[in-house]
Amino acid sequence: MIIKEILSVLEEMAPLAYAEDFDNVGLLVGDQNLEATGVLVCHDALENVIDEAIAKKCNLVVCFHPILFSGLKKITGKNYVERSIIKAIKNDIAIYAVHTALDNHQNGVNKIFCDALGLTNTKILIPKSNFIRKLITYTVPENADKVRNALFGAGAGTIGNYDSCSFNSEGFFTFKGNENSNPVIGEKGKLHTGNEIKIEVVFEKHLENKIIKALFNSHIYEEVAYEIYDLQNKNQNIGLGMIGDLNVPMKEKEFLNFVKDKMLADGIRHSAFLDKPIKKVAVLGGSGSFAIKNAIQAGADVFLTADLKYHQFYEAENQLLLADIGHFESERYTKNYIVDFLRKKILNFAIVLSEENTNPVKYL
């Protein structure tokens, strides 16, 4: 197995198109055409993790956080990022990051967070915008099934829990081919009319090239007529954060102790208690202060996230409980999820969970 084959499985788990624009995901270091010797999955690809990969004969490190986030102008080993990169390159180790590609996935970081707390009825807190497009095309009735099925096979026509979704309407067409045309129906130089089916399907924008290829391969026309539009609709199955319900409501202090136990947190910073039960819980793994208003609007009783600053606790506005459980702690089970996913997809191959704790924050 070459590294590139493993990367395709990782993209299946967390499509890179799901990542935020500011992020740096995918293959960061290394040659994807090398033969893979093993995969080490970690939270942060620090120098000690690269040492672990060397010791365990793994030449692909899959990390959650990208070790390369902003541009490097020099690689001299003067800081932890440069030292990690130098060691990886010297030892032919590739580094691949998933970060917000997995944050935005409906089964990713925040679903893992919710599952650890036993939340039910979960849904995305901030659905992703500017991600859905619509394809409209036209063909004769005898070609319609072939075109539709090809589009469905390429990923078009999926809406929430439903697939193979399309809207079809009947009409009639007219055309007249010039002397250079080679029409499948009718004759060039003559006006032709006939019945036609209009097919409409939605799709996630990163699938566009695949869908256009499927359209052209399945269509019988010499010139395929089609239109693509950006939609304002939000994708309810992709986005940041998640909200769900506790099966049994808890008192605030009881709930925070429950979270502390489940997420193995050494401490939780929180806003003032409101003396009301916790039932609806919003979560956002990592730095989530930007989503406080979203949690309030969604009717959450508590918002669990990390990296809250002093003044941001005021933003609770006595409408919900804000709790900072720690950045690493809020994402701690992510690497376990990645390992489990890869082991199910790639059998009889070394998929190793890193034993290194890369949490830089310590507590007395």
PAGUDO-963091 format. One line per field, with one value per residue (C-alpha): residue in three letters; chain; x, y, z. Coordinates in steps of 0.1 Angstrom, whole numbers, padded with zeros to 4 digits. Example, Ala and Ser with C-alpha at 12.3 -4.5 7.8 and 13.67 -1.06 7.14 Angstrom:
residuo <- [ala, ser]
cadena <- [A, A]
xx <- [0123, 0137]
yy <- [-0045, -0011]
zz <- [0078, 0071]
% end
This chain:
residuo <- [met, ile, ile, lys, glu, ile, leu, ser, val, leu, glu, glu, met, ala, pro, leu, ala, tyr, ala, glu, asp, phe, asp, asn, val, gly, leu, leu, val, gly, asp, gln, asn, leu, glu, ala, thr, gly, val, leu, val, cys, his, asp, ala, leu, glu, asn, val, ile, asp, glu, ala, ile, ala, lys, lys, cys, asn, leu, val, val, cys, phe, his, pro, ile, leu, phe, ser, gly, leu, lys, lys, ile, thr, gly, lys, asn, tyr, val, glu, arg, ser, ile, ile, lys, ala, ile, lys, asn, asp, ile, ala, ile, tyr, ala, val, his, thr, ala, leu, asp, asn, his, gln, asn, gly, val, asn, lys, ile, phe, cys, asp, ala, leu, gly, leu, thr, asn, thr, lys, ile, leu, ile, pro, lys, ser, asn, phe, ile, arg, lys, leu, ile, thr, tyr, thr, val, pro, glu, asn, ala, asp, lys, val, arg, asn, ala, leu, phe, gly, ala, gly, ala, gly, thr, ile, gly, asn, tyr, asp, ser, cys, ser, phe, asn, ser, glu, gly, phe, phe, thr, phe, lys, gly, asn, glu, asn, ser, asn, pro, val, ile, gly, glu, lys, gly, lys, leu, his, thr, gly, asn, glu, ile, lys, ile, glu, val, val, phe, glu, lys, his, leu, glu, asn, lys, ile, ile, lys, ala, leu, phe, asn, ser, his, ile, tyr, glu, glu, val, ala, tyr, glu, ile, tyr, asp, leu, gln, asn, lys, asn, gln, asn, ile, gly, leu, gly, met, ile, gly, asp, leu, asn, val, pro, met, lys, glu, lys, glu, phe, leu, asn, phe, val, lys, asp, lys, met, leu, ala, asp, gly, ile, arg, his, ser, ala, phe, leu, asp, lys, pro, ile, lys, lys, val, ala, val, leu, gly, gly, ser, gly, ser, phe, ala, ile, lys, asn, ala, ile, gln, ala, gly, ala, asp, val, phe, leu, thr, ala, asp, leu, lys, tyr, his, gln, phe, tyr, glu, ala, glu, asn, gln, leu, leu, leu, ala, asp, ile, gly, his, phe, glu, ser, glu, arg, tyr, thr, lys, asn, tyr, ile, val, asp, phe, leu, arg, lys, lys, ile, leu, asn, phe, ala, ile, val, leu, ser, glu, glu, asn, thr, asn, pro, val, lys, tyr, leu]
cadena <- [A, A, A, A, A, A, A, A, A, A, A, A, A, A, A, A, A, A, A, A, A, A, A, A, A, A, A, A, A, A, A, A, A, A, A, A, A, A, A, A, A, A, A, A, A, A, A, A, A, A, A, A, A, A, A, A, A, A, A, A, A, A, A, A, A, A, A, A, A, A, A, A, A, A, A, A, A, A, A, A, A, A, A, A, A, A, A, A, A, A, A, A, A, A, A, A, A, A, A, A, A, A, A, A, A, A, A, A, A, A, A, A, A, A, A, A, A, A, A, A, A, A, A, A, A, A, A, A, A, A, A, A, A, A, A, A, A, A, A, A, A, A, A, A, A, A, A, A, A, A, A, A, A, A, A, A, A, A, A, A, A, A, A, A, A, A, A, A, A, A, A, A, A, A, A, A, A, A, A, A, A, A, A, A, A, A, A, A, A, A, A, A, A, A, A, A, A, A, A, A, A, A, A, A, A, A, A, A, A, A, A, A, A, A, A, A, A, A, A, A, A, A, A, A, A, A, A, A, A, A, A, A, A, A, A, A, A, A, A, A, A, A, A, A, A, A, A, A, A, A, A, A, A, A, A, A, A, A, A, A, A, A, A, A, A, A, A, A, A, A, A, A, A, A, A, A, A, A, A, A, A, A, A, A, A, A, A, A, A, A, A, A, A, A, A, A, A, A, A, A, A, A, A, A, A, A, A, A, A, A, A, A, A, A, A, A, A, A, A, A, A, A, A, A, A, A, A, A, A, A, A, A, A, A, A, A, A, A, A, A, A, A, A, A, A, A, A, A, A, A, A, A, A, A, A, A, A, A, A, A, A, A, A, A]
xx <- [0000, 0013, 0007, -0016, -0041, -0043, -0049, -0079, -0094, -0087, -0105, -0134, -0135, -0130, -0133, -0107, -0134, -0152, -0123, -0125, -0108, -0082, -0071, -0042, -0053, -0042, -0007, 0017, 0050, 0063, 0059, 0025, 0039, 0062, 0052, 0035, 0051, 0026, 0004, 0007, -0023, -0018, -0033, -0002, 0027, 0054, 0090, 0084, 0056, 0079, 0104, 0076, 0068, 0104, 0106, 0073, 0083, 0054, 0062, 0028, 0017, -0019, -0025, -0056, -0039, -0018, 0018, 0022, -0005, 0010, 0038, 0074, 0101, 0130, 0134, 0164, 0152, 0148, 0113, 0091, 0074, 0107, 0123, 0093, 0094, 0131, 0130, 0100, 0118, 0151, 0133, 0110, 0079, 0048, 0025, -0013, -0037, -0075, -0084, -0115, -0123, -0132, -0146, -0172, -0182, -0214, -0197, -0165, -0151, -0183, -0203, -0175, -0178, -0216, -0213, -0188, -0215, -0243, -0263, -0292, -0311, -0279, -0277, -0251, -0250, -0237, -0245, -0221, -0230, -0221, -0216, -0246, -0250, -0278, -0273, -0301, -0298, -0320, -0323, -0347, -0369, -0351, -0318, -0332, -0328, -0292, -0283, -0301, -0284, -0250, -0255, -0267, -0236, -0214, -0229, -0256, -0291, -0283, -0304, -0300, -0309, -0322, -0303, -0314, -0333, -0342, -0370, -0381, -0404, -0415, -0413, -0403, -0370, -0360, -0327, -0311, -0275, -0251, -0229, -0203, -0228, -0234, -0268, -0278, -0315, -0327, -0306, -0281, -0294, -0330, -0351, -0360, -0385, -0393, -0400, -0374, -0370, -0356, -0336, -0327, -0303, -0284, -0248, -0220, -0197, -0165, -0182, -0187, -0160, -0170, -0206, -0199, -0179, -0207, -0232, -0211, -0204, -0240, -0256, -0263, -0263, -0233, -0237, -0249, -0270, -0267, -0267, -0251, -0262, -0249, -0277, -0282, -0294, -0272, -0260, -0276, -0252, -0219, -0207, -0192, -0204, -0233, -0263, -0281, -0301, -0293, -0316, -0321, -0317, -0289, -0282, -0255, -0227, -0236, -0234, -0200, -0187, -0201, -0184, -0151, -0153, -0163, -0138, -0110, -0107, -0084, -0105, -0134, -0138, -0174, -0197, -0221, -0246, -0282, -0299, -0317, -0315, -0293, -0311, -0300, -0262, -0242, -0206, -0178, -0144, -0114, -0117, -0154, -0160, -0173, -0203, -0216, -0245, -0253, -0256, -0279, -0301, -0303, -0318, -0289, -0288, -0250, -0222, -0191, -0160, -0125, -0101, -0127, -0112, -0122, -0147, -0162, -0178, -0199, -0214, -0234, -0258, -0274, -0291, -0269, -0240, -0206, -0180, -0143, -0132, -0098, -0088, -0071, -0098, -0126, -0110, -0093, -0111, -0106, -0074, -0092, -0120, -0094, -0077, -0110, -0120, -0088, -0087, -0122, -0112, -0076, -0072, -0040, -0020, -0003, -0026, -0011, -0025, 0001, 0009, 0023, 0003, 0007, -0014, 0007, -0016, -0009, -0028, -0017]
yy <- [0000, 0034, 0065, 0080, 0051, 0058, 0095, 0087, 0068, 0098, 0121, 0097, 0102, 0140, 0155, 0184, 0205, 0206, 0225, 0262, 0286, 0297, 0262, 0241, 0205, 0175, 0163, 0189, 0170, 0141, 0121, 0105, 0080, 0062, 0028, 0030, 0012, 0022, 0050, 0068, 0088, 0117, 0150, 0172, 0162, 0174, 0163, 0136, 0122, 0121, 0102, 0078, 0073, 0065, 0040, 0023, 0022, 0044, 0067, 0084, 0106, 0116, 0145, 0165, 0199, 0210, 0214, 0238, 0264, 0296, 0300, 0293, 0315, 0296, 0261, 0263, 0244, 0274, 0265, 0234, 0236, 0237, 0210, 0186, 0193, 0188, 0155, 0143, 0152, 0136, 0104, 0103, 0107, 0122, 0143, 0147, 0170, 0168, 0196, 0216, 0190, 0167, 0195, 0202, 0166, 0154, 0124, 0143, 0162, 0175, 0143, 0125, 0151, 0146, 0108, 0110, 0129, 0106, 0134, 0125, 0143, 0159, 0184, 0209, 0241, 0263, 0248, 0256, 0283, 0287, 0249, 0238, 0241, 0230, 0214, 0217, 0196, 0185, 0152, 0131, 0107, 0076, 0090, 0104, 0074, 0069, 0105, 0107, 0075, 0087, 0120, 0101, 0078, 0109, 0122, 0145, 0144, 0140, 0160, 0153, 0116, 0112, 0104, 0100, 0132, 0151, 0172, 0163, 0182, 0177, 0202, 0204, 0214, 0230, 0231, 0234, 0222, 0240, 0224, 0213, 0196, 0159, 0156, 0123, 0132, 0150, 0163, 0191, 0222, 0214, 0227, 0199, 0197, 0170, 0160, 0166, 0160, 0187, 0172, 0192, 0180, 0196, 0187, 0197, 0221, 0200, 0173, 0195, 0181, 0145, 0153, 0171, 0142, 0118, 0141, 0141, 0104, 0095, 0120, 0112, 0148, 0161, 0194, 0189, 0217, 0224, 0251, 0254, 0278, 0286, 0282, 0303, 0272, 0261, 0225, 0211, 0181, 0200, 0227, 0237, 0228, 0206, 0207, 0178, 0167, 0150, 0121, 0132, 0169, 0177, 0205, 0228, 0218, 0181, 0185, 0201, 0174, 0149, 0166, 0168, 0130, 0121, 0144, 0137, 0175, 0187, 0218, 0237, 0275, 0286, 0316, 0322, 0295, 0304, 0279, 0261, 0225, 0215, 0197, 0211, 0211, 0229, 0219, 0231, 0213, 0237, 0275, 0282, 0317, 0328, 0305, 0318, 0337, 0306, 0285, 0311, 0313, 0275, 0275, 0258, 0256, 0253, 0258, 0236, 0248, 0261, 0291, 0315, 0349, 0369, 0393, 0365, 0350, 0381, 0372, 0345, 0374, 0352, 0332, 0301, 0286, 0290, 0264, 0262, 0226, 0230, 0228, 0194, 0180, 0190, 0172, 0144, 0114, 0126, 0105, 0074, 0080, 0083, 0051, 0032, 0045, 0036, 0001, -0006, 0005, -0008, -0043, -0061, -0029, -0011, 0017, 0029, 0052, 0076, 0072, 0108, 0133, 0166, 0188, 0219, 0230, 0217, 0222, 0223]
zz <- [0000, -0009, 0012, -0014, -0010, 0028, 0021, 0000, 0030, 0052, 0026, 0028, 0066, 0064, 0029, 0026, 0010, 0044, 0060, 0068, 0044, 0070, 0077, 0064, 0060, 0039, 0032, 0048, 0045, 0025, -0007, -0011, -0036, -0011, 0002, 0036, 0065, 0091, 0103, 0136, 0147, 0171, 0182, 0174, 0153, 0177, 0177, 0203, 0182, 0151, 0174, 0183, 0146, 0139, 0168, 0157, 0120, 0108, 0079, 0079, 0108, 0108, 0132, 0141, 0144, 0114, 0126, 0096, 0100, 0087, 0062, 0070, 0055, 0071, 0084, 0107, 0138, 0159, 0172, 0178, 0144, 0124, 0145, 0138, 0101, 0098, 0117, 0095, 0063, 0074, 0081, 0051, 0073, 0058, 0079, 0071, 0091, 0092, 0116, 0105, 0077, 0106, 0128, 0101, 0095, 0110, 0125, 0134, 0164, 0178, 0173, 0192, 0219, 0221, 0221, 0250, 0270, 0258, 0241, 0218, 0190, 0179, 0151, 0136, 0156, 0127, 0093, 0066, 0041, 0004, 0000, -0020, -0058, -0082, -0116, -0142, -0174, -0202, -0222, -0241, -0220, -0231, -0218, -0185, -0163, -0173, -0167, -0133, -0121, -0132, -0113, -0082, -0085, -0085, -0053, -0066, -0052, -0015, 0009, 0046, 0052, 0017, -0015, -0052, -0049, -0081, -0096, -0132, -0155, -0191, -0219, -0256, -0272, -0305, -0322, -0356, -0361, -0384, -0411, -0385, -0362, -0357, -0340, -0324, -0330, -0362, -0391, -0393, -0410, -0402, -0373, -0350, -0321, -0296, -0260, -0233, -0196, -0174, -0145, -0114, -0086, -0058, -0048, -0025, -0044, -0041, -0062, -0092, -0114, -0107, -0114, -0146, -0158, -0150, -0168, -0200, -0199, -0196, -0219, -0255, -0269, -0289, -0270, -0234, -0221, -0184, -0158, -0124, -0096, -0062, -0036, -0004, 0015, 0044, 0045, 0077, 0078, 0076, 0100, 0132, 0167, 0176, 0200, 0216, 0246, 0279, 0285, 0321, 0331, 0357, 0381, 0368, 0392, 0388, 0351, 0351, 0373, 0349, 0320, 0339, 0345, 0309, 0292, 0317, 0324, 0352, 0356, 0342, 0340, 0338, 0340, 0369, 0377, 0367, 0390, 0363, 0351, 0322, 0294, 0260, 0255, 0228, 0222, 0200, 0203, 0204, 0203, 0201, 0215, 0182, 0186, 0219, 0202, 0181, 0212, 0228, 0197, 0196, 0231, 0248, 0285, 0285, 0259, 0263, 0244, 0251, 0250, 0264, 0274, 0305, 0288, 0267, 0298, 0300, 0267, 0284, 0293, 0320, 0292, 0294, 0313, 0295, 0303, 0291, 0296, 0279, 0242, 0243, 0265, 0242, 0213, 0232, 0217, 0181, 0175, 0188, 0163, 0134, 0145, 0146, 0112, 0096, 0111, 0098, 0063, 0061, 0073, 0082, 0083, 0112, 0124, 0157, 0183, 0196, 0233, 0235, 0255, 0235, 0257, 0265, 0293, 0328, 0361, 0397]
% end
